[in-house]
Amino acid sequence: MTVTSTDLETQLSELQQQATAEIAAADSLEALESFRVGYLGKKGQLSKILGGMGKLDASDRPRIGKLANEVKTALQTALETKRDDLQAAAIRAQLEAETLDVTMPGVVRPQGRRHPLNSTIDRILDIFVGLGYTVATGPEIETDYYNFEALNTPADHPARDMQDTFYLPGDRLLRTHTSSVQIRYMEQHEPPMRVVAPGRVYRRDTVDSTHSAVFHQIELLAIDKGITFTDLKGTVREFVRQIFGDVEIRFRPSYFPFTEPSAEVDVKWKGSWLEVLGCGTVDPNVLKAVGYDPEVYTGFAAGLGVERFAMVLHQMDDIRRLYGSDLRFLRQF
C-alpha cells in the first residue's frame, strides 16, 4: 500500500488531537503515565506512524519529520503540564485532609493517675534512696533455700508456721517475704552495703478487710563493720519521721528467725499505737550462709507491709479496695 505525505500529515494531526484530549481528561498520575507510554513510547502510536516515512519521497521526509517533532513536543508539554496539575491537586487534597480545625472541640482523654500502692512504694523508696540505699529486686518464685534455709529457718524450724506458704513442684514456692532478695544480693556483693528490696509476696491467708493472700513488702538491709542496734533505731526513726512526720515511736521486743535481737515498731497514729514494721540485728547464721564473717561484719534488717502504709496514709478502711478496679475509688488519688 502506498503511503503519501498527506496520509502521514492526517495521521499526525489526528494523533495530536486525540492524545491532547485524553491527557487533559487524565484523573491520576498512573493514567497519565499510561497515556505517555501509549503515545510516545518506543512501541507507541507516534513511532508506528513514523515507521511509514521510509515509503515517502526523499523530498517529503524533512517536512513530515519536522511535523512529527512538533507533535511530540506538544504532547510532552501537555503531559508535563497535566502532571504538574495532578501533583498540585494531590498536595492540596493532603493539606485539606490534614488541616487542623482549631474551632472544633478537642477530644477529652482522662489523665491517668498512679495507683495508691505504686505511689506508696515510690514514696518509701525515695526516702531510703535518699539515705544511701540501693534498690534491689529478685524472683517471686523462689527456692526453699533462699526463702527459708539461708534465712536461718531450716525445714524443722517452728517459725515456718508463721508463714503459711504456697508450695510449687520441684522445690519451688511463692516467696513469703522479700528477705530472699537480700540473700541473693549478698551472694553477689561484698560489704559494705545498703539495700532496699520492694516486691510482691504471697501467703495462704484468709482475705478480709485487713489481710490478702497477695501483698507487697519492702525490706532493707545494711551490712558493714561496727553496725549496731543503735544504727537500726536511728534509721527507723528517720524513716518514720519522713513518712509520718513527728510522731511518737516505740520499739517492742519480738522474734524473727533471721534477726537477733528483734523488735516490732509502733507509732502513735491518731491517738492509738499502730504497728508499722519489724526489724532486728542480722543473725550471724545468715551472714555465714552467704560467706560473710560475722566476727568482722554486722548488720540490721527491717521489713514493712506496703498495703498497711497505703491504708494509713490514705485513710482506707478495706485492703481489698487496693486490688479492685473501681474507678470511683482510684480517681481519688
Secondary structure, DSSP 4 states (H G I P E B T S, - for coil): ----HHHHHHHHHHHHHHHHHHHHH--SHHHHHHHHHHHHSTTSHHHHHHGGGGGS-TTTHHHHHHHHHHHHHHHHHHHHHHHHHHHHHHHHHHHHHH---TTSPPPP-PPP---HHHHHHHHHHHHHHHTTPEE----SEEEHHHHTGGGT--TT-GGGGGS---EETTTEEE-SSTHHHHHHHHHH-PSSEEEEEEEEEE-----SSS--SEEEEEEEEEEETT--HHHHHHHHHHHHHHHH-S--EEEEEEEETTEEEEEEEEEEETTEEEEEEEEEEEPHHHHHHTT--TTT-EEEEEEEEHHHHHHHHTT-S-GGGGGS--HHHHTT-
